[in-house]
């Protein structure tokens, strides 16, 4: 028997209901904030992610599904969503058009890593990207949008904040951090030794417990911000305070990607074990320019859908739509005709086999229909249809034209 590949799951029945409920809820909130849908290809040039995500990241270094296609192109399945949206933004010359452009997206991402609960090799993200606004108010708005989505889904969270500075303060901080790491080089893991040369800031994102304990005493970026970045971060906190968005400061929060600057944030849950981050994002003002576009400020976030599936509080599953059944073989054609017309305005499920009333009522209950409608020889003769409201338990016979 052929099975699905490890870490690549099917989405069926109850999981599908949760999945679509999440997509519909997040989409509704994003549209209320003025964001528009964008879809980018699953397959992109590998260079896109090497240049944006960064070769020092675990995603590029260890986890990408990368191969040479039949046209001798070096390609990979997308491991995250932001880079593809930025590529599309530049390719469509929106960077040169100027103005504000706000997008949301959802779809599959791929990373070759060890599968575990909430972490798959094919997983799904919902994300938003905002281009053209160089204001911390947009950062705050993005955070508030994400907060709204999680609240609508009934998910409790903690918001963690940090600032990654900019080109004015990051170089000096990097030097201080490198000096600290070199003094403790014999105590850090092999991955952090590699990061020391490639991108030392990312050591703070290390998941090794010994390293995490060591970095508690590392220099803090928040204490080394320039005046502009410090004011920016203070304003962000003030906006969130004014809008009743609770947060905590995490000075080691750097995110797992190389393109962030200034605002960085994560939403975490205490209900999903070690994989506590359910969403995150930040500002990436240099990425458009780095990918050969015109310098454009940008900020965004992404939600890992599988990580929060079990946390979603589903609304009460109310009955809806019609189940139409036939009592006699001769009534099946009429049943199909009625269903075809009724579907212009309502959800309709039918059973192609003639059955007795009790079996049809049982089938209608199973699909959670609100109404069970039945036709048979008597209904054909009289031009009527029998209907039962499965919520109120009332029943009546009406003319087919009324139905």
N, C-alpha and C positions, 0 to 999 in steps of 0.2 A: 504494500500500500504506500502510495506517495503521500508524504506529509509536508506541511508548511515548513519553511526553513526556520532554524532556531532564532528566536527573537523577533519573528514576524508573525503576528497573530491575525486571526479573522475577527471581524466585528459583527456579531449577530444578536438578534433578539433584544434582551434587556440592555446589553451594552450599546447596541445601536440606538435605542431610545435615548439613553444617557448622552451618547455622542452627539446626536442631532439636536438634543435639547441644549447642550453646551454651545454648539455652533450657532444655533438660532439666537440664543441669549446674548452671546458675545457680539454677534453681527448687529443685533438691534442696538446695543449700547454704542458700538463703534459708529454706526450711522447717525445716532443722536449727537455724537460729537463732531459730525461733519466729515467722517472718513469714508473713502470709496474703495470698492473691492479691486484687487489686482491679483492675477495668477501668473506665476512664472514657471518655467520648465523644471521638471524633476532632474534633468540632466544638464550640467553646465561644464564649461572648461575648468579643469582643475586649477589653472592659474588664478581664477577668480577668488577661490577660497584661500589659496596660499598667500595672495596679496592682501586680502581683507581680514580673514580670521587670524592669520599669522602662522608662519611655519613653526613657531615655538609652542603653539597650542597642541594639546593632546588630540584635538579633532583632526588637524591636518597631519600631525606626526604619527598618529596611531590608528585613527578610527574611520577614515574616509573609504568609501567604496569607489576605488579608482581603477581605471583600466584604459587601454588603447582601443578605440573603436575601429571599424572596418575602413574608415577614411584616414587612419593613422593619427587621429586626434586624441590628445590626452584629456579624458573627461572623467567626471565622477557624479554620483548621485548626490544631490544637495544635502549637506549635513545640518544646515540652518537656513533661515529665510531671509535675513537682512541683506546679505551680499547680492542675492539675485534681484531683489527689489531695487537696490542701488544701481546694479548693472542696467536694469530696464529703464530706470530714471535717466541715466546718462544716454543710453542708446536711443531713447525717444526724444533726446535733446531738451528735456524738461529743465535741466540745470541751466541751460542758456536762455530758456523762456522766462526764467525768474518766477516770482510769485510764490504762493504757498501751495504745497501738494501733500495731501494726507491720504495714506493707503492703509487698508487692512487686508490680510490674507489668511488662508488656512490650508493645510495639506500635509502630505507625508514628508518626513525627513529621514535620513539614513546615516547611522553610525555603527561601525563594527566594534562593539564593545561587549562586555560580559552581561548577558541578559539577567535582569533581576526585577523584582516587583517595582513597577513604575518606570522602568528603564528598559526599552526594547531597541532592537536594531533597526526596525522600521517603526517610527513613532510619528505622532501628529502634533503640530504646533498651530496655535492661533497667534498672529502677531500684528502689530501696527507700526508704521513708519511715518514720521512727519518731517517734511523738508521745507526749508526756507524761513524758519523762524529762529532767530538768535535771541531767545528770551527764556529765562528760567521759569517764566509763567507757563510756557509750553511743556517744560519738564514736569511741572506740578500737575498740569492738566492731564498728561499721559498717565501719571501715577493715579490721579483721581478716577480716570476711566477704568483702569485695571481694578481699582478698589470697588468700583460700581459693579463690574462684571462678577467679581468674587462674591460680593454681597447678594446679588440677585440669585446666585447659585447656592446660597446658604453656606458658604465656606468661610470658616474662621481662619484668620491669617495674622502673621506679624510682618510688618514692613521694616526692612533693614536698609539704611542709607549710608552712603559714603560719597566723598568727592575724590576724583582721580586727578584733579588739577589740570593744567594745560602746559603748553610749551614754555611758559615763563617759570613755572615752579617745579615741573616734573624732573628736568635734568638734574637740578641740585638734590632733589630727594632721591633720585635713582643712585646718585653717587654715595649718599649716606647709607642707603640700603645695601649696596654692593659691599661697602666696607664692613657693615655688620655681618653680612653673609660670609665674607671671606674669613672673618675671625672665627666663625663657627662652621667652616666648610667640612670639617671632619664629623660633624653631628647631623648633617642634612642628608636627605635621601638622594639617590642617583638622578632622579628626574630634576630635582632642584639644582643639582650641580650643572646639568645641561641648561636649565633656564637662566642660570647666572650669566652665561655668555649670550644667549639668544634674547631673552626678555626678563630681566631680574624681577620686575614688578610681579610677575605671575607666580613667584614662589609663595606669595601670600595666599594664593588660591590652592596651595597643595593640600591634599586630603590625608596625607600621612600624619598620624597622631603625634609622633615625635616632633615632626617639623612644626605642626600647629602649636604645640606647647612652646617650642623655641621662639616662634615668631611673635609670641605675646610681648616679648621685650624688644621687638624690632622697632626702628623709627616709624612714627605714625605720619602718614601723608597729611592728615588734617592739621597737624601741628607745623607743617611746612608749606602750606598754601600761600600763594602770593595774595596781595590785598584784593585783587579783582575776583579770584576764585573763592576767597574766604567770604567776601560780600555776597557772591552768587549763592553759596551754600547756605548762608544765613537767611537770605531771602527765600530760598526754597523751603526751609524749615518754617519760616513765618507764614508762608502761604498755606502749607499743610496744617499748621496749628489753627489758622483762621477758618479752615474748612473741616475741622474735626477729624483729620486723618492722623491717627497715632503712628508713631515710628520709633525706632531705636537706632542708634549709631553703631555701625560695625566698621571699625577702622581697617580691618583686613579684607573687606569686601572689594574685590577687583574684577569680578566676573571672569568667565572662562575664555573670553575673546580679546584680541589685541586692539580692537578699534575704538574702544571707549575712552572718553575724556570727560572731565568735570563730573556731572551727576551719574552715579551708579546706584542701582537699587535692586533688591530682591524681595519677593513675597514668599514667606516660608510657612509651612504648616507643621504643627507638632503631632499630627495624627498619621503620618505616613512613614515613620521610621527614619532611617539614615538619609534617604533622599528627600530632605525637608524642603528644598526649593521647588516651588510650583510655578513660579513666573519670575521674570526679571528683565532688566534692560538698562537704558541710560542714554547719554548723549554721545554722539560720534561725529563731531563737526569736520573732521579731516578725511573721513572715508571717501566721500564723493570725489574730492580732489585727488586722493591717493589712487583712485581707480580711473584717473585721467579725465574726470569731469571738472566743471567749474566749481570753485570753492563754494560749498553750500552747507549751512548749519543743518543738523538733523538730530532727531531723538526718536526712540522707539522702545518696544518691549515685545517679548514672546512668552506664551504660556505653553507649558508641556501638558497636553490634554490627558495623556494616560496617567500622569502623576496625580491628577485630581479627580479622576472618574469616580472613585469610591466615595469621595467627599461631597459630591453633588447631591443636594437634597431635592429630589424630584417633586414636582407639584402633584397634587392628587390626580390620579389617573381617571378622569371623568369619561363617562360613556359618550360616544359620538358616532354619528353616521347611521346608516341603514344596513341591515342584513335582509336580503330578499331571497325567499325560497319558493320552490314549486312543490305542490302536493301530488301532482300527476304529471306524467311524461308530456301530455298534450299542452301543459302550461309552461314548459321550459322556454319555448320561443318568446312567449309574452313576457316572462320574467327577464330574459336577456334584453328585450326591447325597452322595458321599463327602467332597468338598471342603466342602460346607455343614456337615456334621457335624464335620469335623475342625477347622474354624475356631473352634469353641467354645474350643479350647485352644491352637491353633497358627496361625502364619502359613501361608497356603496360596495358591499361585498356580497357575492352570490355563490350558491352551491349548484353545480350543474346536474346533480342527481335529485330525482323526485323522492321525497321522504315524508314521513308523518310529521305532524305539528310538533310533538315533543322533541324530536331529533333536531328540527330546525331551531326551536327555542334554545336548545342546549348549545348548538353551533353559534347562534347569535350572541349568547352570553360569553362564550369562549373568546370571541373577537372583540368583546367589550362594545358592541353596538348599542346605540340608544334605542333604536326601533327595530323590531322584527316585523317584516311585511311578507304576507303569504298569498300566493295565487294558486287556484286549482280549477277543476271543471266548473264548480258553482260560480266562481269569480268570473271565469270566461263567459259563462252564460248570462250573468247579471251585470257584467261590465264594472265589477267592484274589486276591491283589494282589502284584505284583513290586516290590521296593524295593531301591534302591542307596544306601548311605551314601557321599556324594561326598567326605567327608573321609578315611574309612578305606579307601574303594574296595571295601568288602564289599557283597555282595548276597544277598538271600534272598527266599523266597516264603512269605507267611503268609496265614492265613484273614482274610477281610474283617472278621469280628467282632473279631479281635485288633487290626486296624488302627484 
